[in-house]
Amino acid sequence: MIKQFYTYKEVVELVDQFENILRKHTLEIKQGSVLEEFCLNVVDIYDKYLNPNKRDPKIDYRSNYREFIGIQDLMIKIVRVAEHPYFDRLEPHLALLNNSIPTLNDKTPSIDQDNNKIFELYVACLCLALDPEEIRVDNPQTPKGDNPDVIAMFGGKKWGFACKAAHSKEPKSIFDNISKAVEQIEKSNVDVGIPIINLKNIIDHEKFWPLLNKREHDEGSDPEFKPFASNIYPFYLLDDFANNVDCNIKKDTDKEEMEILFRNKKSLPAYLLYCPTASYIISNGKKYPTRINSLKIMSYRDISEDDLYLLNGLNHQLQLSYYNHDSDNMNYGTFINEKVSYILVSDGKVIIIENVPAVICLETGQKLFLPETLRKIQETAWSDKEPNRIIETAVFDYEA
């Protein structure tokens, strides 16, 4: 099992490594930038960890930890690939880190276009971690808008990854982003491609790290947080959110329109939903802030095992928290097939689907499902089929 937890001290050391990498490429953390603010926040959190008397118990510190977790994740992705021979091709995007909110796990204004370019940098780092034969990233200073943002060669096949950010929950708005991405892929000289939609701006981040006494805290009481028993439930919530977004898109979009969008196109008949947030969990008896993110494959038709393998490899790189490892299987991960129970809520009913085939990553523990499996799960949830059995379910009011 790969080390997936950092100490506060290690994150401070990570900031130093990140700064050294920028200097190596004639860049720096500019004084007064949001990037500097977030890096100083890392140092401040470490200082208060060492000196608890400096903490103000009345402060709701979740935003500070979201910044901490967000900048940590971005730095990890950059540091892990900094020695790759193609890393210098990311320099124009690295230069934008000083001009924008540099994290990808919280909402940002729609006018912050540079943050969208940071997402392109993030995707490019995931691709570099898979060691492509070639990579090209659209120059953020002079984007043409007619190419996928990241083009990478894997196994002799040229892939185009068209990155878009959702700023509205409306299915039509998200579908329009998917359509624009498919069009960019089609016009480019790639062999195959896929849209990647960043959902960070429409995720209810409070849900993953809830404040239990908001009214009392507004009136001056200390904030109270109840951590999740593990990261399993927050991942389930994120999984459920992504599935609902996908279902709403498919419900709202005419089937023929969806068919025409992908018919005879270079784009796979699928899209990736990037879902990032921060949560608060218990692990080994201690409470920890942690990142929760996933790259969900949502398909309209079946895609090949080879293509699915690459996309799962990107998700595997997304999940890895540690950048200094010795495993021989870290590019795409070590996976086993198992059958699991899948729990979802539909129209107020809790539905348990047993014996669901899943692919489980031994390094990260994440469960992955084939697109056709997810489709069958959704069809089962929507169907009037009689269940194999009915069990009694306890329901509690969270605030009672």
PyMOL commands that set and color helices and strands:
alter all, ss='L'
color gray80, all
select helices_A, chain A and resi 8-24+34-50+52-54+62-81+87-98+113-129+171-187+205-208+214-218+232-252+255-262+305-319+371-382
alter helices_A, ss='H'
color red, helices_A
select strands_A, chain A and resi 134-137+150-154+157-165+192-198+270-283+286-299+335-346+349-361+367-368
alter strands_A, ss='S'
color yellow, strands_A
deselect
rebuild
show_as cartoon
